[in-house]
Amino acid sequence: MSEIVTALEAGLPGLLADIGELVRTESPSEDLASVADCARVVAGLGTRLTGTAPEWVDSSGRPALRWRFGSGDRVLLLGHFDTVWPVGSLARHPFEVAGGRLTGPGCFDMKAGVVQLFHALSVLDGLDGVSVLLTGDEEIGAPTSRALVEDEARRTGAVLVLEASEGGALKTARKGMSGYELTVAGRAAHAGLEPGKGVNATTELAHQVLALSALADPAAGTTVTPTVAASGTTRNTVPDTARLMVDVRVATAAEQDRVDRAVRGLAPVLDGASLTFSGGPDRPPLPTSASAGLFELARGHYAELGLGTLRGVAVGGASDGNLTAGVGTPTLDGLGAVGGGAHADDEHVVVAELPRRTALVARLVDSLLRGAPAAPGRVTP
């Protein structure tokens, strides 16, 4: 096994201690004070391991942390330190290391990856050309950091995303996502005395649920899923309003455009009903063309490190890697912790994989700094 893997295995106790400190600093996305506290811990960790303090980028009270070493334009390491877990989750899911597994809220998604990122950089001889961007709102769709992520991606040659890896496979493609909210307006009436004078928003909503579901194309990898629905006020009143949320996942930008046009072209079925749609495309797809060159590089280094055969997988979930691929920058995702249970009670990290995956990140960064190509050219989203 490679010397870098051996060295990182020897340093595993320190890596585990750093993960423990970060996991114990709870940081649900909507709690700005907790996110800021976690940012301070991350800033201290990065400063200690790289010798450089970050730049704090603040938007609406929500911090992001950016490091640029030298030009910072060869490779961007990307991640987030917010989680879906509310403050107090540690009481039920404390940070623990036992039986070869590490547990605790947010350990897998993605606090272990943040720590691995800095430990990978700490073993390199030089960092000129590296940038690091860690945000505090990825779990809620990057409402304040999206432009920052895209701008950083535009100025760099490649992006490595330290999101977690289910089963050890890198994420070589991610579906794009769109989200819509439909509001149906009808007309209220007494359901017993004169229902015919009403326009039933629930009935109209049922028509629209079927129409929206029909926009899916399984062969193209497109899913259109009506999710949260609400209508009506009382049992004996014809409902005059209804609302529906819709989740859309697509493998290609062309499919995202097709579904968007079709959604906006839907018309009411009942006379007197009206439809209002809000929302739209949120994150573009991360296509295999965006990751192909970087994945081949990673697969070669994984074998050279004596770690076996590296796998890639396409997934339906989105990350900030979708944003970086969307602006045309080669992007490889899933380089963080190996484990499972993201957002669930069984969230965990496989301890033995921590130094191995950290070594892969270090080797990838070093290779890109030395001029290894991330892709034949800029990626066409």
FIVEX-762739 format. One record per residue: x, y, z of N, C-alpha, C, CB in turn; residue in three letters. Coordinates in steps of 0.02 Angstrom, whole numbers, plus 50000, padded with zeros to 5 digits. Glycine has a CB too. Example, Ala and Ser with C-alpha at 12.3 -4.5 7.8 and 13.67 -1.06 7.14 Angstrom:
506604971650390506154977550390506604983550390505654977650452Ala/506424988850354506844994750357506455000250394507044997050286Ser/
//
This chain:
500424994050000500005000050000500445006350000499535000050061Met/500215011649969500595017749961500795020850027500205022749920Ser/501365024450026501615027850086501105033050111502285031250072Glu/500765036450065500285041550086499695038450124500035045550024Ile/499485032550102498955029150138499195027150207498715023050099Val/499805024450211500085022350275500135028250323500765019050266Thr/500375033950296500445039950338499765042350364500795045550299Ala/499265042250321498595044550342498275039550390498155045550281Leu/498415033150382498165028350431498475029450499498305021150407Glu/499125031350500499455032850564499145038950596500215033850553Ala/498895043550555498595049650581497845049150593498725055250534Gly/497575043050589496855042150596496575044650663496685034850589Leu/496915043650719496645046350782496515053850780497115044850840Pro/496975057650749496875064850743496305066550697497505068150719Gly/496235062750643495685063950597495015062650631495755059450534Leu/494985057250671494365055650707494205061050759494425048850741Leu/494715063550792494595068850842494325075050809495245070550879Ala/494575076750750494325082650715493605081650691494775084250655Asp/493445075650667492755074350648492295074850709492695067250615Ile/492525072150765492125072550826491975079650846492475069050882Gly/492475084050842492355091050860491835094250814493015095050858Glu/491885092650750491425095750702490715092950710491675094550631Leu/490645086450720489985083450728489655086050792490035075750731Val/490045087050844489755089550907489555096950902490255088650963Arg/489755100250850489545107250839488955107050793490135111650810Thr/488355106550820487755105650780487625111750736487155104250825Glu/487385110550675487325116050627486745115050578487975116850589Ser/486125114850604485555114450557485525120750514484895113550596Pro/485365119750451485405125250402485015131450422485155122850335Ser/484445130550452484005136250467484195140050530483295133950472Glu/484665137350569484885140450631485525144350618484985135150688Asp/485465150850603486045154650581486585155050634485825161650562Leu/486395155550697486885155950751487295149450755486545157350819Ala/486955143750749487305137350751487745136350690486805131650756Ser/487505138450632487915138050571488545142250578487505140250508Val/488475148250607489055152550617489545149450667488835159450642Ala/489285146350720489725142950768490125137450734489315140050826Asp/489785133650692490125128250656490645130950608489605123950619Cys/490475136550575490955139650529491605141550566490655145950497Ala/491545143850627492145145550666492565139450680491945149050731Arg/492245133850695492615127650707492955125350642492135122150733Val/492595125750586492885123850522493475128350504492355124050466Val/493395134850516493935139550501494555137950542493705146750515Ala/494465136350605495035134550647495375128150623494825133750718Gly/494975123250604495245116950579495645118150515494675111950565Leu/495355121850468495705123150405496345127150415495255126650357Gly/496315132050459496905136150473497465131950503496725141950520Thr/497285127550549497795123350582498125118550533497485119350639Arg/497725115650488497995110450444498305113150380497455105750426Leu/498145119250360498445122150299498905127950313497895124350252Thr/498865130750373499285136650390499005143050363499965135650364Gly/498395143050337498095148950307497395149850333498095148450230Thr/497225155950354496545157450377496095158650317496545163550424Ala/495455157150323494995158050267494745165150262494415153250272Pro/494455166650205494055172650197493335171050214494115175450123Glu/493035175150256492335174250273491915178150223492185176650346Trp/491455174550190490995177650143490305177250174491025174150072Val/490035183050191489405183250228488845185850184489475187550291Asp/488285182150183487705184350146487085183350189487635180450078Ser/486765188850206486155188550247486275185050314485595185150210Ser/486875185950342487025182950406487235175750403486455183550451Gly/487315173050343487505166050335488215165650306486995162250288Arg/488685162650342489375162750319489545157050271489835162350378Pro/490005158550226490365153550187491105154850198490165153750109Ala/491515149750190492235150350202492595148850137492465145650259Leu/493075153150119493445152250057494195152850071493235157450004Arg/494565148050046495295148250046495535148549974495605142150084Trp/496005152749960496345152849895497095152649907496145159049852Arg/497415147649880498135146849888498475148749821498325139449909Phe/498865154049823499155156549761498605158749713499595151249728Gly/498645156449652498155158349602497465155249617498385156149533Ser/497475149449648496845146049665496415144149606496455150349710Gly/496725143549548496305142549488496395135749454496475147949438Asp/496745131149488496835124449457496305119549480497525121849474Arg/496145119449545495665114649570495305117649630496015107949590Val/494635116849630494215119149684493955113149723493625123549658Leu/494045113149789493765108049832493135111049865494275105649887Leu/492585107549857491935110449874491565106049925491515111249811Leu/491235109349973490835105650021490395110450061491275101650068Gly/490065107650112489625111650155489665109050227488885111550129His/489505113450275489535111550345488855112050379490045115750382Phe/488335113750343487665113550372487385106450368487195118550337Asp/486905104850410486595098250410485835098950414486855094050469Thr/485495093250408484765093150414484545091850486484465087850369Val/485005090650531484845088550599484735094550645485405084150627Trp/484165094850681484035100450726484495100250787483305100550749Pro/484595106150817484985106450879484645102050931485035113850904Val/485055098150966484805093351015484835086150990484105095051033Gly/484975085150926485015078450898485565074250929485105078750822Ser/486085077550954486635073950986486405069951046487185078751006Leu/485865072151078485625068451137485395061451118485035072351169Ala/485115060751058484885054151035485395050650992484245054750996Arg/485825054550959486325051750914487015054750930486125053050840His/487305052850985487955055851003488505053550956488135053951075Pro/489035057750953489615055750914489935049650948490135061650908Phe/490015044250910490325038150937490735034850882489785033250963Glu/491265031350904491665027150860491675020250891492395030050849Val/491355015450859491305008650886491175003750830490755008250940Ala/491484997850835491354992650786491534994550716490634990750788Gly/492034998850708492255000850641491815006050608492284994950597Gly/491335008750647490895013950620490915020150663490175011250615Arg/490835025650630490795032150663490085034650653491325037350634Leu/489775037050707489085039350703489005046250735488605034350736Thr/488445049350721488295056050747487955060150693488935059550771Gly/487535064950712487145068850663487595072850616486675073550699Pro/487505071550551487895075050501488585072250488487965082050520Gly/488755066650519489435063950510489555061850438489545057950557Cys/489065058650407489135056150339489005061650288488665050350327Phe/488505065850303488305071150256488345077950291487575069950229Asp/488935081550286489545078750260490155081050301489635080650188Met/490085080850367490615083650409491265079750406490375084050481Lys/491215073050398491825069250390492185071350327491665061650388Ala/491815072750273492125074950211492485081450218491605075550158Gly/492215086050258492555092450269493225091350303492115097150312Val/493235086950352493865085550388494355081950341493725081250450Val/494105077150302494545073650255494865078550206494145068250217Gln/494485083350185494735088450138495375091650165494205093850124Leu/495355094050227495925097550254496505092850271495715101450317Phe/496355086850292496895082050305497235080050239496615075650341His/496855079750185497165078350119497635083950100496615077450066Ala/497425090150109497855095750091498475096050136497475102350095Leu/498415093750198498965094350246499565090050228498725092650315Ser/499465084950186500025080450170500365082350104499785073350167Val/500125087650071500415089750007500995094650018499885092849962Leu/501465094549972502055098949978501885106149964502605096549932Asp/501425107449919501245114249901500515114549880501695116949845Gly/500205120349892499495121149876499355126649827499115122449939Leu/499855129449795499755134849747499305132349690500425137449720Asp/498745135549680498265133449630497645130349659498585128649583Gly/497635129049725497055126049758496595131449786497275121349814Val/495945130349778495435134249813494995129449852495005138549764Ser/494725131849907494255128049948493655132649961494575125650016Val/493045129949951492445133649966491975129150006492095136249901Leu/491805131350066491345127650110490765132150128491705125050174Leu/490165129850117489565134050125489125131550182489165134250060Thr/488655135750202488215134050258487475133650240488305139050311Gly/487325132550176486615132150157486475127050101486375138950135Asp/486915122350092486815117450038486195113250049487415112950032Glu/486065111450112485505106950126484825110250112485535104750198Glu/484795116750106484165120150090484175123150020484015125550143Ile/484635120649978484625122649908485085128449890483955124449889Gly/485545130349935486035135549921485725142249902486495133349866Ala/485235144749940484905151049921485365157049924484315152249965Pro/485865157049968486315162849973486995161449942486405164850045Thr/487185155049932487865153549909487895151449836488165148149952Ser/487335150749803487345148149735487805152249689486635147949706Arg/487725158849689488135162949644488875162349662487915170349648Ala/489025161849727489715161049749490005154549723489755161349825Leu/489635149149729489865142549704489985142849629489345137049721Val/489515145749593489585146049520490175150449499488945148549488Glu/490265156049533490825160449516491495157149529490775166949556Asp/491545153549586492175150049601492315144649549492155147049671Glu/491785141149528491875135849478492115138749411491225132049468Ala/491855144549393492035147449328492775149249324491615153749315Arg/493085150649381493785152949380494275147249393493885158349432Arg/494035141149396494485135549410494435130249357494335132549479Thr/494945125949354494965120949300494605114549315495665119449285Gly/494485113049380494155106849399493865107649468494645100849396Ala/493335103949482493015104149548492985097049576492305107349543Val/493205096349638493145090049675492665091349732493845087549701Leu/492115087449733491595088449784491675083049837490885088249752Val/491725085249901491845080649956491195078149988492275083950008Leu/490665077849948490045074749972490175067349985489465075649921Glu/489735064350025489835057450046489715052349990489375055850104Ala/489935046250003489905040949953489565034849982490615039149928Ser/488975033349956488625027249976488955021249945487875027649955Glu/489235016849986489545010749961490215011749928489095007649913Gly/490505017649931491175018849905491205021149833491565012649911Gly/490645021149797490655023249726490665030849722490055020349688Ala/491055033449674491035040649661490405042249621491675042949623Leu/490175048349628489565050549594489765053949529489145055249639Lys/489715050149476489935052449410489385056049372490195046749370Thr/488765055649396488215059349366487685060349419487915055449304Ala/487365066149417486805067649461486235070549419487015072749517Arg/485625068749436485065071649401484985079049419484425067849418Lys/484725082849372484515089549387483835089549420484505093849323Gly/483675094949453483035095049488482665101549476483125093949562Met/482005101049475481555106849471481035105949525481225107549399Ser/480775111449549480245111149599479695116149583480535112549669Gly/479085114049589478515118349573478005118349629478185116149507Tyr/477645123849635477045123949678476465126449636477155128549741Glu/475945122449635475335124049598474805126649646475075117849558Leu/474515132249629473935134749666473325134549621474065142049693Thr/472805131149643472185130649606471665135249638471925123249603Val/471365139449599470825143849624470155141349595470955151349605Ala/469675140149640469005138149619468495143149646468845130949641Gly/467915140549666467395144849696467035140949750466895147449641Arg/466985143949809466665140549865465905140549858466865143949931Ala/465605135449887464865134949890464695129849944464555132849821Ala/464075129849966463855124950016463805118049982463165127050047His/464145113150011464175106649980463505102949981464695102450014Ala/463045104950025462395101650028461845105449994462205100450098Gly/461835112050002461285116149975461365117649901461235122550013Leu/461965119649879462045121749810462755120349785461895129249802Glu/462965114049785463645112349763463765114249690463765105049772Pro/463245114449650463325116149580463555123249568462705114949544Gly/463465127549618463695134449610464445135249624463305138949657Lys/464745129949649465455130349664465885127749608465605126549728Gly/466525129249612467035126349568467525122749614467395131949522Val/467525116149611467885112149661468635111949647467605105049662Asn/469015115449689469735115749679470065108949691470045120849726Ala/469765104749733470045098149745469975093749682469705094749804Thr/469395094149650469305090349588469785092649534468575090949564Thr/469865099249528470335101949479471045099649496470305109549477Glu/471205099649560471875097349581471985090049560471955098149657Leu/471475085949567471545078849547471705078249473470895075049563Ala/471365082249432471525082249360472255084149349471055087149322His/472495089149384473175091549374473695086649399473265098349408Gln/473535083049453473995077949477474115072649423473725074549541Val/473575070649390473645065649337474025068449277472965063149315Leu/473875074749260474225077849203474965078649217473915084649187Ala/475135080649277475845081449295476195074749296475905084849364Leu/475885069749325476195063049327476335060349258475745058149366Ser/475915062149210475995059749141476595062849106475365061149102Ala/476885068149135477465071249104478115067349117477545078349131Leu/478095062549162478685058449175478865054349113478575053849235Ala/479515052849107479755048649052480275043849081480055052948993Asp/480075038049106480555033449137481135031549092480195027249160Pro/481005030849027481535028948981482085034248977481255027748912Ala/481885040548987482385046048986482655047649055482065052248955Ala/482415043949105482635045249173482285051149206483375046449173Gly/481715053149179481355058949205480795056749251481065063149147Thr/480795059449313480255058149360479915064749376480525054749425Thr/479245064449378478835070149397478375067649453478425073149336Val/478505069949514478175067049573477775072249611478695063849618Thr/477115072049607476705076249651476825074049724475945075749633Pro/476945078849769477125076949837476625079749887477835079549854Thr/476725085749912476295088549964475675091649933476675093750008Val/475085089949958474455092749932474005094949990474085087449888Ala/473625100249978473145102750028472575106249993473495107450079Ala/471975105450020471395108949991470825108950041471175105749924Ser/470365113650032469765113750071469825116750140469505107050078Gly/469245118350170469225121250237468775117250283468985128450233Thr/468175115450260467715111450300467405105950258467175115850332Thr/467135100850291466845095150255466255097150211466635089750303Arg/465885102250232465275103950195465345110150152464705104950244Asn/465955111550132466075117350088466445115050025466475122850125Thr/466195116949967466565115849905467215119849909466145117849841Val/467795116649904468425120249915468565125149858468995115249921Pro/468785131149879468935136149828469685136949816468645142849849Asp/470105133649854470835133849842471135127049854471175139249886Thr/471675125649820472065119549830472795120949811471775113549787Ala/473235117349842473955118349828474285111549821474295122449885Arg/474795111449780475165105349766475905106949755474875101549705Leu/476345102949784477055103549770477275097749727477475103749836Met/477735099149681477945094149632478705093949629477645095849561Val/478975087849632479695086749626479855083649558479955082249684Asp/480335086649523480535084349456481275082749456480365089549401Val/481465076849430482165074949423482285072949350482355069149472Arg/482845075449323482985074249251483725072649241482775080449209Val/483855068849189484545067049174484875071849126484575060049145Ala/484465075649088484755080249038484425087049043484665077348968Thr/484795092049019484525098849018483935099248970485065103748997Ala/483945095348916483395095448868482745093048901483555091048807Ala/482795087948943482205085548979481965090549030482355078949013Glu/482425094049062482225099149110481835104649076482845102149146Gln/482065106649016481705111748977481025109148954482125113848917Asp/481005102948931480365100148907479845100148962480465093048880Arg/480035097749021479555097349075479335104349097479845093549135Val/479805109049098479625115749120479115118849072480255120149123Asp/479225118049007478745120748959478065117448967479015119848887Arg/478075110848978477445107248983477065109249047477565099648983Ala/477415110049102477085112149164476755118849155477595112449222Val/477115123549126476855130249118476295130549066477405135049099Arg/476235125349025475715125248975475075121648997475965121948914Gly/475065119049058474465115649082473885120549090474605112149150Leu/473295118149073472695122349077472175119049122472395123549006Ala/471745122949153471225120049197470725115849156470845125549235Pro/470455110849189469945106549158469245109149174470025099349182Val/469115111549234468455113749254468335121049234468365112949330Leu/467745122449209467555129349195467575133449260466855129649161Asp/467895139149257467925143449315468525142449359467325142649354Gly/468905137149348469515135949387470105139449354469665128349395Ala/470615141249393471225144149366471825141149401471215151849374Ser/472395141149366473015138149391473555143449394473235132249346Leu/473955143249447474545147449452475135143049474474435153349503Thr/475665143049434476265139249450476815143949472476485134949390Phe/477175142049525477795145449544478355140349546477715149149612Ser/478975142849548479545138349547479785137049477479375131749580Gly/480195131849469480475130249404481135126449412480585136549363Gly/481545126149360482185122649364482615125649420482555123049296Pro/482905121349460483315123549516484055121849504483075120249581Asp/484205115449495484895113449483484955109649418485165109149542Arg/485435111449376485525107849313485805100949326485975111849266Pro/485755096449278486055089849286486815090349289485845085149229Pro/487125085549324487845084349320487925078349275488175083149393Leu/488075079449210488105073749163488765070049169488005076249091Pro/488785063949143489395060049145489955063549106489275053049115Thr/489785067649058490305071249020490685076049065489985075048961Ser/490365078349119490705082949165491215079449209490205086549208Ala/491115073049221491545069449268492015064449236491125065849317Ser/491935063049171492275057449140493035057849147492095057049067Ala/493335063649130494055064249134494315063649205494275070849105Gly/493975066849252494185066549322494095059549350493795071649363Leu/493565056149330493455049449356494005044749332492775046749335Phe/494195045249270494745040949245495395042349283494855042049169Glu/495525048749297496115050549336496065047549406496175058249341Leu/495485048149438495385045449505495455037849505494705047449533Ala/495175034649455495205027349453495925024849447494785024649395Arg/496325028449407497025026549401497405027549466497355030749346Gly/497295033149499497635034349563497415029449617497505041449586His/496775027549617496525022849666496885016149660495755021849658Tyr/496985013949598497355007649587498085008449607497295005549513Ala/498385014149589499085015349606499205015349682499325021949576Glu/498705017649719498755017849792498655010949823498255022749820Leu/498505006049782498404999249808497724998249840498924997649856Gly/497225002149819496575002049851496054998149812496335009049862Leu/496244995249754495774991249717495464994949659495244988649762Gly/494854993049642494494995849585493975000849609494164990249543Thr/493995006749581493525012149600492915011949554493865019049597Leu/492335012649583491715012449544491405019449540491215007549575Arg/491015020549487490625026649480489885024849476490855030549419Gly/489465029649495488755028349495488375034849480488515025349562Val/487825034249445487375039949433486825039849485487075039749361Ala/486665045649514486175045949568485645051249553486525047449636Val/485085050549588484535055349578484595061649619483895052049593Gly/484955061349675485015067149718485485072349689485265065049786Gly/485375078649709485785084149684486245086749738485335089849657Ala/486765090249718487235093549764487475099949731487835088849782Ser/487925103449765488215109449734488645107649674488635113249785Asp/488825101249667489175099049607488755100049544489375091749613Gly/488095099749551487675101249493487785108349469486935100249511Asn/487885112949516487985119949498488645120949462487955124449560Leu/489165117649486489825118549455489855115349386490385115649500Thr/489525109549378489495106549312489065110849266489205099449316Ala/488555114149294488105118249254488435124249222487545120449296Gly/488985126549251489345132149220489915129749176489615136949274Val/489965123149167490445120449119491105118149147490575125449069Gly/491175117649214491805115649243491805108149257491935119549308Thr/492315104349235492355097249251492275096049326493015094249226Pro/491845091449345491655090549415491615083149432490985094049430Thr/491925081249488491875074349513491615074649585492565070649510Leu/491095070849598490745071249662490815064649701489995072849651Asp/490645064849765490635058849806491325056849832490355053249768Gly/491775061549839492465060049861492545060049937492935064949831Leu/492005061149974492055061550046491995054850080491525066050072Gly/491675054650137491645048650179491265043050144491305050250245Ala/491475036950159491115030950137490685028550195491615025250114Val/490055027250181489605025050234488895024750208489645029750294Gly/488415027350249487725027250227487275030550278487495020050216Gly/486625030450263486125033050309486065040650310486275030750377Gly/486225043950255486165051250254485465053450274486345053950184Ala/485415058250320484785061250343484365056250383484385063650283His/484635050650403484255045450436484575043450503484175039350391Ala/484195039650543484435037750609485055033250606483895034150646Asp/485155029750550485735025250545486325028550508485525018850510Asp/486345035150507486905038650475487565036250505486835046350481Glu/488045034550462488685031950487489235032650435488615024650509His/489845032150459490445032450417490855026250432490855038950430Val/491135023150379491575017450387492275020050404491595012950323Val/492515018650464493135021650488493735019650445493265019650560Val/493775013250426494355010850388494435014450321494295003450376Ala/493885017050293493925020450229494155027650234493255020150195Glu/494145030550293494325037650299495025039250273494275039750372Leu/495555035750296496215037450269496295035550195496745033950309Pro/495955030350173496005028350103495705033550057495645021550093Arg/495105035950074494795040950031495155047650036494055041750050Arg/495425049150095495815055350103496435055150060496005056450177Thr/496755049350056497345048550014497175049549941497655041550025Ala/496595047049919496395047949850496305055349834495735044149835Leu/495985059049879495895066249868496565069749863495465069349925Val/497025068049908497685071149906498035069749840498115068649965Ala/498005063549817498335061749755498015065249695498325054249744Arg/497355065849695497005069349641497205076649638496255068649650Leu/497205079949696497385087049698498105087949673497315089849770Val/498555083849697499255084449676499325083349601499695079249714Asp/498965078449574499005077049503498745082949462498605070749487Ser/498195086049483497915091749447498375097749452497225093449474Leu/498695098649508499165104249515499775103249469499395104949587Leu/499935097049456500505095549412500325095549339500805088849430Arg/499695097049323499505097949254499095092349223500095098749214Gly/498875087449262498455082149234497805085249208498305076649287Ala/497585083249150496965086249122496345083849159496905084749048Pro/495895088349174495255086449205494755084149153494965092249244Ala/494825086549092494375084849037494695087248973493655087949047Ala/494485084548915494775086848852494655094348841494465082948794Pro/494135097148870493985104248861493435106048909493775105848788Gly/493165112048903492615113948946492015109648932492445121448938Arg/491625108448983491055103948977490455107848950490885100749046Val/490085104548906489455107348882488905104648926489335105648808Thr/488565108848966488045106349011487485102948972487755112149053Pro/
//
